[in-house]
Amino acid sequence: MANISTTLDLQVHPIRIGYSLSLTGPVAENTRSAQLAHQIWLEQINSRGGLLGRPVELICIDDHGEPEKVNEIYTRFLEEDHIDLLLGGYGTNTLSASLPVVMKHERLLIGLMGLGVNSETKYRNYYAMIPTGPDPNAALTEGFFELGAAQHPRPKTVAVLSADAPFSRNPVIGAKKNAEKFGFEIIHEQTYPLSTPDFTDIVAGIARFDADILFLCSYLQDSVELVRCLNESDYKPKLVGGAMIGPQSAAVKTQLGPLLNGFVNYEYWMPVKKLDFPGVNDLITLYQSRAREAGVDELGYYVVPLAYAQLQVLEQAINATKSLDDQVLSEYCSKNPFETVMGKICFGKDGEWDEPRVLQVQFQGLKDSKLVSFQGSRSIAVLTPEEYTSGEIIYPYYGSQPDTGS
């Protein structure tokens, strides 16, 4: 158990906020970034006197990405430790595992980057810190297919390739819905085990269908191997990417460098002028100054603003209501806007954001794998939504650009 605290008056009983993160395992690259963002919030809130005149303590336990462990942790928080407040963990799988315990005890939960976690349970005290809006499954990839539909000549066919894992279920459901919405024909659909070490045969098989659009729903290491294999293949889809977890990470970016050129994928925040919400660049600057020493993602664009905003929402609800009562806080969250480093947030149906704000970006013109090449927005153009664009799509990328060494 890791107790994150700062020095305040020890005579005042701290407000204890308990949660778990998968600090080890396949998503540790993202969760450890979230933990540093939480640490920054904690230091800042306690430097301002805490909440309700009391210091704040974050109690974070590593759940190793195991749903059974998540259930045990949240049960202990509520039934043995009698924690003051809960915070949701990271990602669909672990949030889904914590939700039954939270529902049983009727507690508030603000989850981090879980896709459609509450779509079926519809728990009234759950709120989602992810900008996918009231139809999360579809919103994640709607911009990807919308971009395809706007191109000339218009692509017609789609191949869907996804990891055979729980995290890919909702994005693939949404992708199929969007393919139909924009008039594309899915001519091939295939899954692969997450343990797949070599994608040469899989890519060769997909290439035989020669689909105009290749939609990928992949995790961290398989994203890396898929990008490499596609660059080595003669198959060059006109539009490729969509729902890849990995290319958002500095470690993956610097592994692949120019091999990422042309890929279109989702993001939630990027350092472009139109997304310069109050406080976000100060947060990113502070985070980046500490990231290397902490051994975490050195950019922080993907997870950090949302993780910090997760606690800003809780902070603002507590300060507004002068309460730690879960029902009072939940009622406030359901009816009021929040000003965060992710901009203004309002919650709507199923605790999702009332409006989606998922970005689609394209890697363009990368010539090396240096971290500096990915800082700012010099190598990544925000393509959608229109109000946040910073560049235009290069379509089809392959054949439109000079060889960059990929």
LOTIPA-292349 format. One record per residue (C-alpha): residue number from 1; residue in one letter; x, y, z. Coordinates in pm, whole numbers. Layout:
N
+-----+------+--------+--------+--------+
| seq | type |      x |      y |      z |
+-----+------+--------+--------+--------+
| NUM |    A |      X |      Y |      Z |
...
+-----+------+--------+--------+--------+
END
This chain:
406
+-----+------+--------+--------+--------+
| seq | type |      x |      y |      z |
+-----+------+--------+--------+--------+
|   1 |    M |      0 |      0 |      0 |
|   2 |    A |    135 |    342 |    -98 |
|   3 |    N |     16 |    637 |    110 |
|   4 |    I |     77 |    961 |    -78 |
|   5 |    S |     73 |   1251 |    164 |
|   6 |    T |    230 |   1588 |    235 |
|   7 |    T |    314 |   1754 |    563 |
|   8 |    L |     27 |   1943 |    730 |
|   9 |    D |   -109 |   1967 |   1083 |
|  10 |    L |   -103 |   1608 |   1203 |
|  11 |    Q |   -358 |   1692 |   1474 |
|  12 |    V |   -623 |   1724 |   1202 |
|  13 |    H |   -756 |   1392 |   1076 |
|  14 |    P |   -685 |   1374 |    702 |
|  15 |    I |   -946 |   1310 |    436 |
|  16 |    R |   -850 |    967 |    306 |
|  17 |    I |   -919 |    891 |    -61 |
|  18 |    G |   -863 |    528 |   -157 |
|  19 |    Y |   -822 |    372 |   -498 |
|  20 |    S |   -626 |    118 |   -697 |
|  21 |    L |   -412 |    148 |  -1008 |
|  22 |    S |   -249 |   -121 |  -1222 |
|  23 |    L |    100 |      3 |  -1142 |
|  24 |    T |    246 |   -323 |  -1266 |
|  25 |    G |    132 |   -518 |  -1568 |
|  26 |    P |     58 |   -428 |  -1931 |
|  27 |    V |    -91 |    -81 |  -1871 |
|  28 |    A |    165 |     39 |  -1614 |
|  29 |    E |    302 |    288 |  -1868 |
|  30 |    N |    -27 |    478 |  -1842 |
|  31 |    T |   -120 |    421 |  -1477 |
|  32 |    R |    212 |    539 |  -1342 |
|  33 |    S |    164 |    864 |  -1534 |
|  34 |    A |   -177 |    896 |  -1371 |
|  35 |    Q |    -21 |    842 |  -1029 |
|  36 |    L |    227 |   1126 |  -1083 |
|  37 |    A |    -57 |   1356 |  -1196 |
|  38 |    H |   -245 |   1263 |   -878 |
|  39 |    Q |     67 |   1335 |   -672 |
|  40 |    I |     95 |   1682 |   -827 |
|  41 |    W |   -271 |   1756 |   -747 |
|  42 |    L |   -220 |   1634 |   -390 |
|  43 |    E |     81 |   1854 |   -329 |
|  44 |    Q |   -101 |   2156 |   -469 |
|  45 |    I |   -425 |   2101 |   -276 |
|  46 |    N |   -243 |   2048 |     53 |
|  47 |    S |    -28 |   2357 |     -8 |
|  48 |    R |   -356 |   2550 |    -25 |
|  49 |    G |   -479 |   2409 |    306 |
|  50 |    G |   -638 |   2084 |    193 |
|  51 |    L |  -1014 |   2033 |    167 |
|  52 |    L |  -1264 |   2156 |    425 |
|  53 |    G |   -969 |   2264 |    639 |
|  54 |    R |   -826 |   1911 |    650 |
|  55 |    P |   -519 |   1764 |    479 |
|  56 |    V |   -578 |   1510 |    204 |
|  57 |    E |   -423 |   1166 |    184 |
|  58 |    L |   -431 |    946 |   -127 |
|  59 |    I |   -410 |    574 |    -57 |
|  60 |    C |   -320 |    397 |   -380 |
|  61 |    I |   -279 |     19 |   -404 |
|  62 |    D |   -137 |   -172 |   -699 |
|  63 |    D |   -403 |   -408 |   -834 |
|  64 |    H |   -163 |   -561 |  -1092 |
|  65 |    G |   -440 |   -532 |  -1352 |
|  66 |    E |   -625 |   -825 |  -1192 |
|  67 |    P |  -1004 |   -780 |  -1159 |
|  68 |    E |  -1021 |  -1012 |   -855 |
|  69 |    K |   -760 |   -801 |   -680 |
|  70 |    V |   -954 |   -482 |   -760 |
|  71 |    N |  -1265 |   -627 |   -599 |
|  72 |    E |  -1071 |   -721 |   -286 |
|  73 |    I |   -908 |   -377 |   -258 |
|  74 |    Y |  -1232 |   -180 |   -280 |
|  75 |    T |  -1407 |   -421 |    -43 |
|  76 |    R |  -1133 |   -366 |    213 |
|  77 |    F |  -1147 |     10 |    169 |
|  78 |    L |  -1518 |     13 |    245 |
|  79 |    E |  -1568 |   -268 |    493 |
|  80 |    E |  -1244 |   -264 |    694 |
|  81 |    D |  -1060 |     65 |    641 |
|  82 |    H |  -1377 |    281 |    631 |
|  83 |    I |  -1216 |    515 |    385 |
|  84 |    D |  -1366 |    865 |    347 |
|  85 |    L |  -1392 |    868 |    -32 |
|  86 |    L |  -1310 |    649 |   -329 |
|  87 |    L |  -1148 |    725 |   -660 |
|  88 |    G |  -1187 |    510 |   -967 |
|  89 |    G |   -889 |    327 |  -1115 |
|  90 |    Y |   -769 |    328 |  -1474 |
|  91 |    G |   -933 |    153 |  -1766 |
|  92 |    T |  -1243 |    -47 |  -1846 |
|  93 |    N |  -1140 |   -381 |  -1698 |
|  94 |    T |  -1046 |   -262 |  -1349 |
|  95 |    L |  -1325 |     -6 |  -1324 |
|  96 |    S |  -1580 |   -271 |  -1415 |
|  97 |    A |  -1437 |   -492 |  -1139 |
|  98 |    S |  -1471 |   -219 |   -875 |
|  99 |    L |  -1821 |   -111 |   -970 |
| 100 |    P |  -2019 |   -397 |   -804 |
| 101 |    V |  -1855 |   -324 |   -468 |
| 102 |    V |  -1909 |     51 |   -505 |
| 103 |    M |  -2274 |     -4 |   -600 |
| 104 |    K |  -2334 |   -233 |   -304 |
| 105 |    H |  -2219 |     42 |    -68 |
| 106 |    E |  -2379 |    325 |   -271 |
| 107 |    R |  -2058 |    523 |   -295 |
| 108 |    L |  -1940 |    785 |   -546 |
| 109 |    L |  -1690 |    674 |   -810 |
| 110 |    I |  -1514 |    893 |  -1069 |
| 111 |    G |  -1343 |    652 |  -1307 |
| 112 |    L |  -1041 |    725 |  -1526 |
| 113 |    M |  -1051 |    642 |  -1898 |
| 114 |    G |  -1292 |    349 |  -1889 |
| 115 |    L |  -1494 |    309 |  -2209 |
| 116 |    G |  -1867 |    250 |  -2160 |
| 117 |    V |  -1817 |    113 |  -1807 |
| 118 |    N |  -2164 |    221 |  -1693 |
| 119 |    S |  -2357 |    165 |  -2017 |
| 120 |    E |  -2530 |   -148 |  -1887 |
| 121 |    T |  -2527 |   -102 |  -1509 |
| 122 |    K |  -2639 |    265 |  -1523 |
| 123 |    Y |  -2526 |    326 |  -1167 |
| 124 |    R |  -2637 |    673 |  -1061 |
| 125 |    N |  -2321 |    758 |   -864 |
| 126 |    Y |  -2066 |    681 |  -1137 |
| 127 |    Y |  -1892 |    954 |  -1340 |
| 128 |    A |  -1651 |    901 |  -1626 |
| 129 |    M |  -1330 |   1096 |  -1679 |
| 130 |    I |  -1305 |   1024 |  -2049 |
| 131 |    P |  -1428 |   1255 |  -2330 |
| 132 |    T |  -1631 |    997 |  -2520 |
| 133 |    G |  -1970 |   1145 |  -2435 |
| 134 |    P |  -2314 |    982 |  -2407 |
| 135 |    D |  -2243 |    714 |  -2671 |
| 136 |    P |  -1887 |    617 |  -2574 |
| 137 |    N |  -1847 |    307 |  -2790 |
| 138 |    A |  -1928 |    497 |  -3108 |
| 139 |    A |  -1762 |    826 |  -3014 |
| 140 |    L |  -1415 |    674 |  -2983 |
| 141 |    T |  -1398 |    595 |  -3356 |
| 142 |    E |  -1666 |    813 |  -3518 |
| 143 |    G |  -1409 |   1072 |  -3627 |
| 144 |    F |  -1193 |    803 |  -3788 |
| 145 |    F |  -1472 |    681 |  -4016 |
| 146 |    E |  -1601 |   1033 |  -4074 |
| 147 |    L |  -1257 |   1126 |  -4205 |
| 148 |    G |  -1265 |    828 |  -4440 |
| 149 |    A |  -1605 |    926 |  -4575 |
| 150 |    A |  -1480 |   1277 |  -4659 |
| 151 |    Q |  -1189 |   1165 |  -4877 |
| 152 |    H |  -1167 |   1155 |  -5258 |
| 153 |    P |  -1172 |    906 |  -5406 |
| 154 |    R |  -1396 |    778 |  -5132 |
| 155 |    P |  -1283 |    451 |  -4971 |
| 156 |    K |  -1540 |    171 |  -4981 |
| 157 |    T |  -1418 |   -131 |  -4783 |
| 158 |    V |  -1299 |   -196 |  -4428 |
| 159 |    A |  -1101 |   -473 |  -4260 |
| 160 |    V |  -1125 |   -495 |  -3879 |
| 161 |    L |   -832 |   -639 |  -3684 |
| 162 |    S |   -849 |   -645 |  -3304 |
| 163 |    A |   -693 |   -809 |  -3002 |
| 164 |    D |   -897 |  -1091 |  -2851 |
| 165 |    A |   -929 |   -919 |  -2513 |
| 166 |    P |  -1203 |   -754 |  -2303 |
| 167 |    F |  -1074 |   -400 |  -2369 |
| 168 |    S |  -1139 |   -432 |  -2744 |
| 169 |    R |  -1504 |   -533 |  -2719 |
| 170 |    N |  -1657 |   -185 |  -2692 |
| 171 |    P |  -1435 |    -10 |  -2951 |
| 172 |    V |  -1508 |   -281 |  -3207 |
| 173 |    I |  -1883 |   -254 |  -3142 |
| 174 |    G |  -1855 |    119 |  -3202 |
| 175 |    A |  -1641 |     75 |  -3513 |
| 176 |    K |  -1897 |   -154 |  -3675 |
| 177 |    K |  -2171 |     93 |  -3596 |
| 178 |    N |  -1972 |    377 |  -3750 |
| 179 |    A |  -1874 |    177 |  -4059 |
| 180 |    E |  -2242 |    118 |  -4126 |
| 181 |    K |  -2333 |    480 |  -4049 |
| 182 |    F |  -2086 |    614 |  -4306 |
| 183 |    G |  -2167 |    354 |  -4571 |
| 184 |    F |  -1859 |    133 |  -4562 |
| 185 |    E |  -1860 |   -242 |  -4625 |
| 186 |    I |  -1672 |   -457 |  -4373 |
| 187 |    I |  -1518 |   -728 |  -4590 |
| 188 |    H |  -1304 |   -896 |  -4324 |
| 189 |    E |  -1296 |   -918 |  -3945 |
| 190 |    Q |  -1029 |  -1094 |  -3742 |
| 191 |    T |   -900 |  -1119 |  -3386 |
| 192 |    Y |   -564 |  -1230 |  -3253 |
| 193 |    P |   -435 |  -1337 |  -2908 |
| 194 |    L |   -263 |  -1065 |  -2706 |
| 195 |    S |     30 |  -1305 |  -2672 |
| 196 |    T |     96 |  -1301 |  -3049 |
| 197 |    P |    474 |  -1251 |  -3091 |
| 198 |    D |    488 |  -1205 |  -3469 |
| 199 |    F |    224 |  -1044 |  -3691 |
| 200 |    T |    383 |  -1124 |  -4028 |
| 201 |    D |    133 |  -1395 |  -4121 |
| 202 |    I |   -163 |  -1200 |  -3984 |
| 203 |    V |    -75 |   -891 |  -4187 |
| 204 |    A |    -14 |  -1105 |  -4495 |
| 205 |    G |   -359 |  -1258 |  -4453 |
| 206 |    I |   -524 |   -919 |  -4412 |
| 207 |    A |   -340 |   -790 |  -4719 |
| 208 |    R |   -516 |  -1043 |  -4942 |
| 209 |    F |   -844 |   -859 |  -4884 |
| 210 |    D |   -687 |   -526 |  -4986 |
| 211 |    A |   -942 |   -324 |  -4787 |
| 212 |    D |   -930 |     52 |  -4835 |
| 213 |    I |   -949 |    109 |  -4459 |
| 214 |    L |   -771 |   -102 |  -4197 |
| 215 |    F |   -924 |    -49 |  -3854 |
| 216 |    L |   -698 |   -159 |  -3567 |
| 217 |    C |   -792 |   -210 |  -3203 |
| 218 |    S |   -464 |   -304 |  -3038 |
| 219 |    Y |   -283 |   -278 |  -2707 |
| 220 |    L |     69 |   -156 |  -2630 |
| 221 |    Q |    318 |   -416 |  -2754 |
| 222 |    D |     93 |   -552 |  -3028 |
| 223 |    S |     50 |   -194 |  -3156 |
| 224 |    V |    427 |   -173 |  -3189 |
| 225 |    E |    455 |   -503 |  -3376 |
| 226 |    L |    159 |   -425 |  -3604 |
| 227 |    V |    309 |    -90 |  -3707 |
| 228 |    R |    639 |   -258 |  -3786 |
| 229 |    C |    481 |   -538 |  -3988 |
| 230 |    L |    258 |   -302 |  -4185 |
| 231 |    N |    557 |    -91 |  -4279 |
| 232 |    E |    733 |   -403 |  -4408 |
| 233 |    S |    426 |   -520 |  -4599 |
| 234 |    D |    332 |   -430 |  -4955 |
| 235 |    Y |    -23 |   -368 |  -4828 |
| 236 |    K |    -77 |      5 |  -4788 |
| 237 |    P |   -433 |     82 |  -4680 |
| 238 |    K |   -558 |    428 |  -4768 |
| 239 |    L |   -655 |    488 |  -4403 |
| 240 |    V |   -512 |    290 |  -4110 |
| 241 |    G |   -541 |    305 |  -3730 |
| 242 |    G |   -845 |    407 |  -3529 |
| 243 |    A |   -837 |    254 |  -3180 |
| 244 |    M |   -477 |    170 |  -3104 |
| 245 |    I |   -359 |    193 |  -2742 |
| 246 |    G |     13 |    262 |  -2749 |
| 247 |    P |     91 |    534 |  -3004 |
| 248 |    Q |    -13 |    790 |  -2741 |
| 249 |    S |    285 |    684 |  -2524 |
| 250 |    A |    628 |    845 |  -2544 |
| 251 |    A |    794 |    504 |  -2512 |
| 252 |    V |    602 |    367 |  -2810 |
| 253 |    K |    650 |    685 |  -3013 |
| 254 |    T |   1026 |    674 |  -2968 |
| 255 |    Q |   1040 |    303 |  -3049 |
| 256 |    L |    865 |    354 |  -3380 |
| 257 |    G |    952 |    705 |  -3497 |
| 258 |    P |    894 |    743 |  -3875 |
| 259 |    L |    716 |    405 |  -3889 |
| 260 |    L |    414 |    587 |  -3743 |
| 261 |    N |    386 |    823 |  -4040 |
| 262 |    G |     39 |    811 |  -4191 |
| 263 |    F |   -133 |    633 |  -3901 |
| 264 |    V |   -454 |    799 |  -3782 |
| 265 |    N |   -555 |    735 |  -3424 |
| 266 |    Y |   -754 |    872 |  -3133 |
| 267 |    E |   -624 |   1107 |  -2865 |
| 268 |    Y |   -796 |   1299 |  -2584 |
| 269 |    W |   -571 |   1605 |  -2556 |
| 270 |    M |   -284 |   1750 |  -2757 |
| 271 |    P |    -66 |   2060 |  -2704 |
| 272 |    V |   -230 |   2272 |  -2973 |
| 273 |    K |   -354 |   2627 |  -2936 |
| 274 |    K |   -722 |   2536 |  -2955 |
| 275 |    L |   -683 |   2295 |  -2660 |
| 276 |    D |   -492 |   2537 |  -2437 |
| 277 |    F |   -738 |   2517 |  -2147 |
| 278 |    P |   -656 |   2712 |  -1828 |
| 279 |    G |   -380 |   2542 |  -1631 |
| 280 |    V |   -315 |   2252 |  -1866 |
| 281 |    N |     19 |   2367 |  -2003 |
| 282 |    D |    145 |   2453 |  -1656 |
| 283 |    L |     48 |   2102 |  -1547 |
| 284 |    I |    223 |   1939 |  -1843 |
| 285 |    T |    537 |   2148 |  -1787 |
| 286 |    L |    552 |   2050 |  -1420 |
| 287 |    Y |    478 |   1686 |  -1498 |
| 288 |    Q |    747 |   1669 |  -1768 |
| 289 |    S |   1004 |   1823 |  -1532 |
| 290 |    R |    954 |   1526 |  -1300 |
| 291 |    A |    869 |   1247 |  -1544 |
| 292 |    R |   1218 |   1119 |  -1627 |
| 293 |    E |   1325 |   1093 |  -1264 |
| 294 |    A |    996 |    917 |  -1184 |
| 295 |    G |   1048 |    676 |  -1474 |
| 296 |    V |    714 |    752 |  -1638 |
| 297 |    D |    593 |    865 |  -1980 |
| 298 |    E |    797 |   1174 |  -2063 |
| 299 |    L |    524 |   1353 |  -2259 |
| 300 |    G |    212 |   1292 |  -2049 |
| 301 |    Y |    -33 |   1419 |  -2312 |
| 302 |    Y |   -262 |   1113 |  -2302 |
| 303 |    V |   -330 |   1038 |  -1936 |
| 304 |    V |   -208 |   1332 |  -1729 |
| 305 |    P |   -472 |   1601 |  -1803 |
| 306 |    L |   -756 |   1355 |  -1746 |
| 307 |    A |   -604 |   1212 |  -1426 |
| 308 |    Y |   -557 |   1561 |  -1284 |
| 309 |    A |   -909 |   1664 |  -1390 |
| 310 |    Q |  -1045 |   1352 |  -1218 |
| 311 |    L |   -937 |   1496 |   -884 |
| 312 |    Q |  -1032 |   1852 |   -980 |
| 313 |    V |  -1392 |   1734 |  -1016 |
| 314 |    L |  -1386 |   1576 |   -671 |
| 315 |    E |  -1219 |   1885 |   -524 |
| 316 |    Q |  -1473 |   2126 |   -673 |
| 317 |    A |  -1770 |   1913 |   -565 |
| 318 |    I |  -1639 |   1898 |   -206 |
| 319 |    N |  -1568 |   2271 |   -190 |
| 320 |    A |  -1907 |   2360 |   -337 |
| 321 |    T |  -2112 |   2134 |   -110 |
| 322 |    K |  -1891 |   2154 |    202 |
| 323 |    S |  -1957 |   1783 |    234 |
| 324 |    L |  -1794 |   1440 |    207 |
| 325 |    D |  -2127 |   1263 |    176 |
| 326 |    D |  -2126 |   1049 |   -138 |
| 327 |    Q |  -2490 |   1117 |   -224 |
| 328 |    V |  -2451 |   1493 |   -183 |
| 329 |    L |  -2138 |   1492 |   -398 |
| 330 |    S |  -2299 |   1276 |   -664 |
| 331 |    E |  -2603 |   1502 |   -681 |
| 332 |    Y |  -2374 |   1800 |   -732 |
| 333 |    C |  -2176 |   1622 |  -1005 |
| 334 |    S |  -2494 |   1540 |  -1194 |
| 335 |    K |  -2616 |   1901 |  -1207 |
| 336 |    N |  -2315 |   2131 |  -1225 |
| 337 |    P |  -2029 |   2214 |  -1466 |
| 338 |    F |  -1664 |   2179 |  -1370 |
| 339 |    E |  -1374 |   2395 |  -1482 |
| 340 |    T |  -1072 |   2170 |  -1532 |
| 341 |    V |   -746 |   2141 |  -1723 |
| 342 |    M |   -955 |   1953 |  -1981 |
| 343 |    G |  -1180 |   2256 |  -2017 |
| 344 |    K |  -1541 |   2279 |  -1905 |
| 345 |    I |  -1693 |   1941 |  -1822 |
| 346 |    C |  -2059 |   1857 |  -1766 |
| 347 |    F |  -2182 |   1506 |  -1693 |
| 348 |    G |  -2491 |   1359 |  -1854 |
| 349 |    K |  -2633 |   1015 |  -1935 |
| 350 |    D |  -2475 |    727 |  -1737 |
| 351 |    G |  -2224 |    970 |  -1586 |
| 352 |    E |  -2053 |   1026 |  -1921 |
| 353 |    W |  -1958 |   1371 |  -2051 |
| 354 |    D |  -2262 |   1540 |  -2197 |
| 355 |    E |  -2073 |   1602 |  -2523 |
| 356 |    P |  -1793 |   1397 |  -2682 |
| 357 |    R |  -1451 |   1546 |  -2744 |
| 358 |    V |  -1244 |   1265 |  -2894 |
| 359 |    L |   -962 |   1377 |  -3122 |
| 360 |    Q |   -840 |   1198 |  -3433 |
| 361 |    V |   -478 |   1275 |  -3516 |
| 362 |    Q |   -233 |   1176 |  -3789 |
| 363 |    F |    142 |   1128 |  -3760 |
| 364 |    Q |    303 |   1324 |  -4040 |
| 365 |    G |    658 |   1387 |  -4162 |
| 366 |    L |    853 |   1215 |  -3885 |
| 367 |    K |   1218 |   1171 |  -3977 |
| 368 |    D |   1361 |   1029 |  -3654 |
| 369 |    S |   1266 |    869 |  -3322 |
| 370 |    K |   1388 |   1144 |  -3089 |
| 371 |    L |   1156 |   1251 |  -2809 |
| 372 |    V |   1183 |   1614 |  -2918 |
| 373 |    S |   1020 |   1521 |  -3250 |
| 374 |    F |    701 |   1437 |  -3062 |
| 375 |    Q |    695 |   1738 |  -2831 |
| 376 |    G |    433 |   1997 |  -2914 |
| 377 |    S |    238 |   1931 |  -3231 |
| 378 |    R |    505 |   1946 |  -3501 |
| 379 |    S |    467 |   1583 |  -3609 |
| 380 |    I |    102 |   1519 |  -3518 |
| 381 |    A |   -191 |   1698 |  -3679 |
| 382 |    V |   -528 |   1715 |  -3503 |
| 383 |    L |   -782 |   1631 |  -3775 |
| 384 |    T |  -1113 |   1624 |  -3587 |
| 385 |    P |  -1330 |   1762 |  -3428 |
| 386 |    E |  -1333 |   2067 |  -3652 |
| 387 |    E |  -1320 |   2316 |  -3364 |
| 388 |    Y |   -985 |   2174 |  -3246 |
| 389 |    T |   -807 |   2102 |  -3577 |
| 390 |    S |   -442 |   2194 |  -3622 |
| 391 |    G |   -381 |   2047 |  -3968 |
| 392 |    E |   -524 |   1849 |  -4257 |
| 393 |    I |   -517 |   1478 |  -4333 |
| 394 |    I |   -270 |   1350 |  -4591 |
| 395 |    Y |   -471 |   1089 |  -4783 |
| 396 |    P |   -368 |    837 |  -4880 |
| 397 |    Y |    -46 |    890 |  -4689 |
| 398 |    Y |    154 |    624 |  -4869 |
| 399 |    G |    253 |    747 |  -5212 |
| 400 |    S |    174 |   1107 |  -5114 |
| 401 |    Q |    494 |   1159 |  -4919 |
| 402 |    P |    864 |   1115 |  -4986 |
| 403 |    D |   1034 |    818 |  -4825 |
| 404 |    T |   1124 |    905 |  -4462 |
| 405 |    G |   1323 |    593 |  -4399 |
| 406 |    S |   1037 |    377 |  -4282 |
+-----+------+--------+--------+--------+
END
